[in-house]
Amino acid sequence: MMILYHLLSTVLAFLIAPVFLVFSLATNSKRRGLVHHFGLVPAPECATDKKTLWLFALSLGEVTAAAPVLKIIHEKNPGLRLVVSVTTDSGYDGAWQKIPFADQIIFHPFDCLPFTLIALNRIRPDCFVVTDTGFWPGLLDLLTRRNTPKLLFNGRLSKRSRTRYQRLGNFPKNLFNRFQTLGTKSEDEKTAFKSLGVDASRLQVIGDPKFDALVKVQDDERKNIRAQLGIVDENLVWVAGSTHKGEEEIVLGVYQNLTRKFTDLVLILAPRRLERISALEALLRSRNISFTRRTAITKASNPQVILLDTMGELDKLYSIANVAFVGNSLLPPGGGHSLMEPLVQGVPVAHGPHVENFQQMAAELQQKELAFQVTGADEMTTVLTSLLEKPDNATVFTDQASTWINSRKGASRRMAELILEVLKD
């Protein structure tokens, strides 16, 4: 099957290259690292006798998970050459910010035989690591043929993905058994991989390194953030983060309902994709809601709604919130986003019912009353009203959230040790 895959990908390469090039030039999109997608990544600048670790992190979330692992590895083996590949602009920017010690940060090549061959011949990895997802069959096959160790960390399969894989016969079994080690966040993910025929000996529950990357904002910085945004002490704050299309209409309707009771409530609306900012401006105007873009705020702004049009600020903005909502969860198919970021700041978080990618985490947090599932506008209004009416519970909530997070730290060290052990051979 892989021979056929490589043949088809070679044919597609000659179609993809000109189309992608024209698209990039015409839309001014994907211009950074354009040639990386075709395997033309920079040649190594350091000594060729150094071993090379190539880590593939799809986007910003995966980069965040990988950063503490790579930091430990770099500290223990500073002579190791680190190459990090990503697929998105947010991942690329995040990698430069969170992994500045990496030797190379590149855009991942398309999984077409000519492109992956060129990239492999330039990078020459001694170990290849994938975080979360990103199972590119062609590249994994070529790495296997070169006897390059391959590790998967934070591995996860949604129910939809598992169903699709099950229709492909032995293909997923052969694909995942190419990894020497498949590290999962929980027993649920381990069971999911095992159901596809992955050898039990390859599977390990390691945990989620994102817990190790969480940092609580201190009081002085929190006060400074509020001042920068023109939010006075009397204001309550609701942060609606990583929202997707269709969710903002619901959030804004809830906000208008809440302001009838909480007249000093400020909403920080943070869409997952910045290219939707203009559409959200139009939506806010259509509802006659006063708003200010984050980049236009002055200390004297005293905004009603802040539309977050910057990258990389959301995690810290959760620290000034009284309540939070995490998107990609209200409308199907959803999938959810991580609930950790508001929790580490001691902020109670609401989410919709469609959190398949974080189902176990959401269930645990709901049981401990650290997170609250809402199915629509009415339930969201009720839950947020209840939370906003009880500001005195913040200290207790913060302590409980901190205990839950701290109990799940340590995955980064375990992952780093496994990688370093492989690189010894």
C-alpha positions, 0 to 999 in steps of 0.5 A: 500500500505504501508503494502506491501511496508514494506513487500517488504523492509523487504525481500530486507533488507536481500538481500541488507545487504550482497551485500552492505557489500561485495561491500563496502569491495571490493571497499573500498567505503562507509566504513565510517559509514557502519553500519549506513546504516543498522540503527545501528547509535550511541545511544544518548550520552546526557541526554534522557530527552532532545528533539531530532531534526533529520534532513535529508540532502541528500548531500552537497548542502542540508547540506549547506542549512540546516546549517544556520537553525540549527545554529539559532535553536542551538543558541535559544535552545542549549539544543536540541539534533541535529542529522543530516543524509546524504547519501554521503561522501561529505555531511558527510564531509560538515556536520562536517565542517558546523554543528560542533555543531550537537550531531550526524552526521550519514549516513542515513539508507536504507529505509527498515523496519528493518533498519529504525526501528532500527534507529528510536528506537535509535534516537527517534526524537521529530521532523523530517525535510527533506531538498529539496528531500529525500522522503523515504516512509517507514520512513515517514510512521513509523514516522507518526505511532509514531505521530512524526511531519514531516516538509519539507523545500526547497521542490522541484519537477522537471518536470520529478519527477512530471510526474513519481509521477502522474503515481502513482495515490494517492500514492504521495498525501498520501506521501506528506500529511504526512508532517505537513508543506511543505516549498517551495522556490517559488510559482512554487514549491508550485504549483507543490506540489499542482498539486499532491493533497497536501493540500493547508493548508500544503504548504508555500513559505518560500524561500531558506536558501542557500542565508543565508549561502552565504559569500563573500570572502574579498579582502585580502583572494582573493589575498591570494588564487591567490598567493597560486595557483600561479596566477599572477595579469595579469591573467584572470581566468575562473572557470568551476564548478561542471562539469559532463561527456561530458561537460569538452570536450566542456569547454576545446574546448572553453578554447583553442578558448579563449586563442587565444585572451586571452593568459593569461587566466587560467582555473580552472576545477572543476568536480562534482565528484573527482573520475573522476579526472584520466579520466580528466587528460587523456582528458587534455593530449589528447588535449595537454593542460598543467595542474596542479592538485590543490594538486600539485601547488606551488606558482611558478607554474604559471599554465595554467589549474588547475584541482581541486582535492580537496573537499570544495574549489570551493565556494571560488575559484569563488571569483578569477574568472572573469567569471564562468560556472556552469555544469550539464547544457549543456547536457541532462538530466542535471538538473543544480547546484546552480548559487548562489556561483559565483554570491555572489562573483560578478562573471557573470555566464554562464550555459547550457539550462538544468537547470530544478532544478533551472529554476526559478532562472536561468530565473530571473538571465538571465532577469537581465543579471546576468547569461547567457544561452549558448547552446553549444561551439560556444555560450559559446565562444561568451558570455565569450569573451564578458564578458572577454572584459569588466572587468571594468563592474565588480563593477556594476555587483557585486552591482547588484548581491549583491542586488538580493541575499540580497533581498532573505535572511531570509528563515533560520530564518522563517524555524527555527521559524517553527521548534522551534514552533513544538518542543514546543508542 
